[in-house]
Amino acid sequence: MVHAPNKPVSASSFCGEPDSLGMLLHFVRQGLIKHLEQALAEQDLGLNFTQYRVLKTLAGVPQISASELARRIEHDPGALTRLLDKMQERGFLHRHPCPEDRRSVEISLTDAGRALARPLRAISDRLTEYALSELSEEEKTTLTTLLQRVRATLEK
């Protein structure tokens, strides 16, 4: 673990105790995934969390390389290839050779994929609203600001 010099950090303060920062963030992430997958099942969309992440990422760009997509969703490139095969079979995305580098593949959403991305945004918005429903507007702003600062520190 990297930490600032002269500032002691115990292992339990980050990841060992149930109320540590690491464990809290883990449980929040797991809770969000669980609720998201339940919502996807209720809508009968036939998607899991990883497929959701692929569609959400593709919805934000006109096209993207397979390697960049794997990097953005933090997914194994080999496993991503199999996942993309399934999603292409379902008509959600199109893969084509990159004009600048024929060894690379570019991925983009089809019309069906773009149509599916719209309800995903609504599901995501409802889940965020639910997850933060016990917080005041000021607390929501504070939480977001603090998490952005922690992220910026860790990305240095």
URJOMO-V529465 format. One record per backbone hydrogen bond with DSSP energy under -0.5 kcal/mol. NH is the residue of the N-H (numbers start at 1). CO is the residue of the C=O. E is the energy in kcal/mol with one decimal. If there is no record, write none. Layout:
[[NH;CO;E] [NH;CO;E]]
//
This chain:
[[7;4;-1.3] [8;6;-0.5] [13;10;-0.7] [14;10;-0.6] [14;11;-1.1] [15;11;-2.5] [16;11;-0.9] [17;12;-1.3] [20;17;-2.1] [21;13;-1.1] [22;14;-2.5] [23;14;-0.6] [24;20;-2.8] [25;21;-2.6] [26;22;-2.2] [27;23;-2.9] [28;24;-2.5] [29;25;-2.4] [30;26;-2.8] [31;27;-2.4] [32;28;-2.5] [33;29;-2.5] [34;30;-2.5] [35;31;-2.5] [36;32;-2.6] [37;33;-2.9] [38;34;-2.0] [39;35;-2.3] [40;36;-2.6] [41;37;-2.1] [42;38;-2.7] [43;39;-1.9] [44;41;-1.3] [45;40;-2.2] [52;48;-2.4] [53;49;-2.4] [54;50;-2.2] [55;51;-2.5] [56;52;-2.9] [57;53;-2.3] [58;54;-2.8] [59;55;-2.2] [60;56;-0.7] [60;57;-1.0] [61;58;-1.3] [64;107;-2.0] [66;105;-1.8] [69;65;-2.4] [70;66;-2.5] [71;67;-2.0] [72;68;-2.7] [73;69;-2.2] [74;71;-0.8] [75;70;-2.5] [80;76;-2.5] [81;77;-1.9] [82;78;-1.3] [83;79;-2.1] [84;80;-3.2] [85;81;-2.1] [86;82;-1.9] [87;83;-2.3] [88;84;-2.6] [89;85;-2.4] [90;86;-1.5] [91;88;-1.5] [92;87;-2.4] [93;87;-0.6] [94;108;-3.0] [96;106;-2.3] [98;101;-0.7] [98;104;-2.7] [104;101;-2.3] [106;96;-3.3] [107;64;-3.1] [108;94;-2.2] [110;92;-1.9] [114;110;-2.6] [115;111;-2.4] [116;112;-1.9] [117;113;-1.7] [118;114;-1.0] [119;115;-0.7] [120;116;-1.3] [121;117;-1.7] [122;118;-1.5] [123;119;-2.4] [124;120;-2.6] [125;121;-2.6] [126;122;-2.4] [127;123;-2.4] [128;124;-2.4] [129;125;-2.4] [130;126;-2.5] [131;127;-3.0] [132;128;-2.0] [133;130;-1.4] [135;132;-2.1] [140;136;-2.4] [141;137;-2.2] [142;138;-2.5] [143;139;-2.9] [144;140;-2.4] [145;141;-2.6] [146;142;-2.8] [147;143;-2.6] [148;144;-2.2] [149;145;-2.0] [150;146;-2.4] [151;147;-2.6] [152;148;-2.4] [153;149;-2.3] [154;150;-2.4] [155;151;-1.6] [156;153;-1.2]]
//
